[in-house]
């Protein structure tokens, strides 16, 4: 197996994991909110824990959905120059990718620290470590970092082709 095929397989695996985590999180979120609505409005039983737990699953869905969006360059897109400015647009894509790498590094580093701090802090309504709330930040940040680095490599290849350096692309 060559390197690019292995990279694609690994990226596909990360996406599958993201889709499973995101899909399950959305489904559980909907169930919790539905139970909360039924409990509050029909059964007249407050479910204090439901607020905290629904936030956990919502945040996990958002962060892992964002990882998929980053892979396909749909997370943050700013197109303000016409396509005829291909070199400028490619340069701006590279700047955006580098900014993303920096941002995701910060997300991973401080998200990890926050998760570790959450191991000793308990959720008031559920009495579980708040690390469960925060662990999705560094985990999904790693996925987003991976995809952004791949996008950056693709943008460098594209830039080289725009400047007529096809031998730099194909070796």
FIVEXVO-415616 format. One record per residue (C-alpha): residue number from 1; x, y, z. Coordinates in Angstrom, 2 decimals. Layout:
BEGIN
<r NUM, <X, Y, Z>>
...
//
This chain:
BEGIN
<r 1, <0.00, 0.00, 0.00>>
<r 2, <1.41, 3.40, -0.90>>
<r 3, <1.49, 6.38, 1.44>>
<r 4, <-1.33, 8.36, -0.19>>
<r 5, <-3.66, 5.33, -0.09>>
<r 6, <-2.83, 4.81, 3.59>>
<r 7, <-3.47, 8.48, 4.33>>
<r 8, <-6.84, 8.31, 2.55>>
<r 9, <-7.81, 5.15, 4.45>>
<r 10, <-6.86, 6.77, 7.75>>
<r 11, <-8.79, 9.94, 6.85>>
<r 12, <-11.82, 7.85, 5.89>>
<r 13, <-11.59, 6.02, 9.23>>
<r 14, <-11.48, 9.32, 11.13>>
<r 15, <-14.51, 10.52, 9.17>>
<r 16, <-16.40, 7.31, 9.93>>
<r 17, <-15.61, 7.72, 13.63>>
<r 18, <-16.73, 11.37, 13.47>>
<r 19, <-19.98, 10.42, 11.74>>
<r 20, <-20.73, 7.72, 14.30>>
<r 21, <-19.97, 9.98, 17.27>>
<r 22, <-21.87, 12.87, 15.71>>
<r 23, <-24.86, 10.76, 14.68>>
<r 24, <-25.19, 9.01, 18.02>>
<r 25, <-24.76, 12.34, 19.82>>
<r 26, <-27.54, 13.98, 17.80>>
<r 27, <-29.86, 11.00, 18.33>>
<r 28, <-29.25, 10.91, 22.09>>
<r 29, <-29.62, 14.70, 22.25>>
<r 30, <-33.03, 14.49, 20.56>>
<r 31, <-34.17, 11.69, 22.89>>
<r 32, <-33.06, 13.60, 26.00>>
<r 33, <-34.77, 16.81, 24.90>>
<r 34, <-37.94, 14.87, 24.03>>
<r 35, <-37.93, 13.20, 27.44>>
<r 36, <-37.38, 16.55, 29.08>>
<r 37, <-40.32, 18.11, 27.23>>
<r 38, <-42.62, 15.18, 28.04>>
<r 39, <-41.46, 15.11, 31.66>>
<r 40, <-41.92, 18.82, 32.17>>
<r 41, <-45.15, 19.41, 30.23>>
<r 42, <-47.06, 16.13, 30.51>>
<r 43, <-45.77, 14.29, 33.57>>
<r 44, <-44.98, 17.49, 35.49>>
<r 45, <-41.67, 15.93, 36.57>>
<r 46, <-38.58, 18.12, 36.32>>
<r 47, <-35.48, 16.43, 34.93>>
<r 48, <-32.65, 18.66, 36.07>>
<r 49, <-30.00, 16.25, 34.77>>
<r 50, <-31.40, 16.51, 31.23>>
<r 51, <-30.02, 20.01, 30.69>>
<r 52, <-26.44, 19.02, 31.45>>
<r 53, <-26.60, 15.74, 29.57>>
<r 54, <-28.17, 17.31, 26.49>>
<r 55, <-25.38, 19.91, 26.40>>
<r 56, <-22.76, 17.13, 26.49>>
<r 57, <-24.25, 15.37, 23.48>>
<r 58, <-24.91, 18.61, 21.61>>
<r 59, <-21.30, 19.75, 22.02>>
<r 60, <-19.95, 16.37, 20.92>>
<r 61, <-22.17, 16.46, 17.81>>
<r 62, <-21.06, 19.99, 16.93>>
<r 63, <-17.34, 19.36, 17.36>>
<r 64, <-17.27, 16.10, 15.42>>
<r 65, <-19.54, 17.54, 12.74>>
<r 66, <-17.06, 20.39, 12.47>>
<r 67, <-14.25, 17.90, 11.90>>
<r 68, <-16.09, 16.50, 8.88>>
<r 69, <-16.74, 20.01, 7.61>>
<r 70, <-13.02, 20.84, 7.89>>
<r 71, <-12.14, 17.76, 5.82>>
<r 72, <-14.33, 18.99, 2.98>>
<r 73, <-13.41, 22.67, 3.44>>
<r 74, <-16.95, 23.58, 4.43>>
<r 75, <-16.28, 24.74, 7.98>>
<r 76, <-15.03, 28.23, 7.30>>
<r 77, <-15.06, 29.51, 3.75>>
<r 78, <-14.40, 33.04, 2.60>>
<r 79, <-14.53, 33.62, -1.14>>
<r 80, <-14.32, 37.22, -2.13>>
<r 81, <-12.05, 37.18, -5.18>>
<r 82, <-13.17, 35.94, -8.60>>
<r 83, <-11.78, 32.63, -9.86>>
<r 84, <-9.48, 34.44, -12.31>>
<r 85, <-7.28, 35.35, -9.30>>
<r 86, <-6.32, 31.69, -8.86>>
<r 87, <-2.84, 32.33, -7.47>>
<r 88, <-4.10, 34.87, -4.94>>
<r 89, <-6.96, 32.57, -3.92>>
<r 90, <-4.55, 29.67, -3.51>>
<r 91, <-2.24, 31.82, -1.40>>
<r 92, <-5.20, 32.85, 0.77>>
<r 93, <-6.18, 29.18, 1.11>>
<r 94, <-2.67, 28.44, 2.37>>
<r 95, <-2.86, 31.33, 4.84>>
<r 96, <-6.23, 30.02, 6.01>>
<r 97, <-4.84, 26.51, 6.41>>
<r 98, <-1.85, 27.74, 8.40>>
<r 99, <-4.20, 29.79, 10.59>>
<r 100, <-6.31, 26.67, 11.04>>
<r 101, <-3.29, 24.62, 12.11>>
<r 102, <-2.44, 27.26, 14.71>>
<r 103, <-6.04, 27.44, 15.92>>
<r 104, <-6.41, 23.66, 16.14>>
<r 105, <-3.12, 23.39, 18.02>>
<r 106, <-4.51, 25.84, 20.58>>
<r 107, <-7.79, 23.92, 20.66>>
<r 108, <-5.99, 20.64, 21.27>>
<r 109, <-3.52, 21.96, 23.82>>
<r 110, <-5.91, 23.96, 25.97>>
<r 111, <-8.83, 21.60, 25.38>>
<r 112, <-6.67, 18.81, 26.79>>
<r 113, <-5.75, 20.91, 29.83>>
<r 114, <-9.39, 21.83, 30.35>>
<r 115, <-10.40, 18.17, 30.08>>
<r 116, <-7.81, 17.18, 32.68>>
<r 117, <-9.13, 19.91, 35.01>>
<r 118, <-12.62, 18.52, 34.40>>
<r 119, <-11.63, 15.18, 35.87>>
<r 120, <-11.89, 16.63, 39.38>>
<r 121, <-14.89, 18.88, 38.75>>
<r 122, <-18.29, 17.28, 38.92>>
<r 123, <-21.42, 18.24, 37.08>>
<r 124, <-23.83, 19.59, 39.71>>
<r 125, <-26.93, 17.84, 38.41>>
<r 126, <-25.44, 14.49, 37.40>>
<r 127, <-22.43, 14.20, 39.71>>
<r 128, <-20.13, 13.04, 36.89>>
<r 129, <-16.74, 14.51, 35.94>>
<r 130, <-17.00, 17.50, 33.64>>
<r 131, <-14.19, 15.97, 31.60>>
<r 132, <-16.95, 14.17, 29.68>>
<r 133, <-18.19, 17.58, 28.57>>
<r 134, <-14.77, 18.75, 27.41>>
<r 135, <-13.04, 15.66, 26.01>>
<r 136, <-14.53, 16.23, 22.57>>
<r 137, <-12.53, 19.46, 22.21>>
<r 138, <-9.02, 17.98, 22.02>>
<r 139, <-10.24, 14.78, 20.33>>
<r 140, <-12.07, 16.51, 17.51>>
<r 141, <-9.27, 19.09, 17.40>>
<r 142, <-6.86, 16.28, 16.47>>
<r 143, <-9.18, 15.23, 13.65>>
<r 144, <-9.47, 18.83, 12.43>>
<r 145, <-5.70, 19.30, 12.64>>
<r 146, <-5.15, 16.16, 10.53>>
<r 147, <-7.57, 17.30, 7.85>>
<r 148, <-6.16, 20.84, 7.80>>
<r 149, <-2.61, 19.56, 7.34>>
<r 150, <-3.81, 17.43, 4.41>>
<r 151, <-5.63, 20.45, 2.95>>
<r 152, <-2.46, 22.51, 3.36>>
<r 153, <-0.40, 19.91, 1.49>>
<r 154, <-3.01, 19.88, -1.28>>
<r 155, <-2.91, 23.69, -1.47>>
<r 156, <0.89, 23.67, -1.75>>
<r 157, <0.63, 21.17, -4.63>>
<r 158, <-2.00, 23.38, -6.25>>
<r 159, <0.18, 26.47, -5.82>>
<r 160, <3.14, 24.66, -7.39>>
<r 161, <0.99, 23.69, -10.39>>
<r 162, <-0.18, 27.30, -10.80>>
<r 163, <3.42, 28.41, -11.04>>
<r 164, <4.26, 25.71, -13.58>>
<r 165, <6.17, 23.49, -11.19>>
<r 166, <4.48, 20.24, -12.14>>
<r 167, <7.65, 18.29, -11.45>>
<r 168, <7.38, 19.41, -7.81>>
<r 169, <3.95, 17.82, -7.64>>
<r 170, <4.64, 14.49, -9.30>>
<r 171, <8.27, 14.02, -8.32>>
//
